[in-house]
Amino acid sequence: MNDEQVFVGHGIVILRRGGDLFVQYDGGALVPKWLEAPISEAEADSLKADEQSAYKVLLQLGVRSRLAAPGLCRP
């Protein structure tokens, strides 16, 4: 299945794969590690709006991924 690039900017790439949207972004580690997460249309709109809105959505995605895999993240 081919990915369609919907948006590139603010350090992210938004892809459409089939009918679903995904964001690819650098995980912020010392060595670049690109992460991918499914997003909603509303999140895609916020990611495209401006850097501050994109930052907020990426923070929420980080929290969401830690909640989905609680054993992988230790306080």
Steps between C-alpha positions, in 0.01 A plus 500: 500500500643839407530785745382844387685792659236743619729751673871552563609772740556593866732195522222252419356306209127423481413197289176354373511122480179358371236705681711558812730787595840457664762745622872427484721700735840488667473344845736762646776266613870570466507297180214573257231234520193552285176395664160453340157534659142489373321836521152639448401761241477759781852416618626525140346846472672610822833353388479699176386826662823623661801377697347562844185306414713220353708489820187462714367214286838323510503527880153345513614219270790431736264475797262280302781262399624473862147421619469230232825333617535582872763232565743664259510837676623524855474815711 
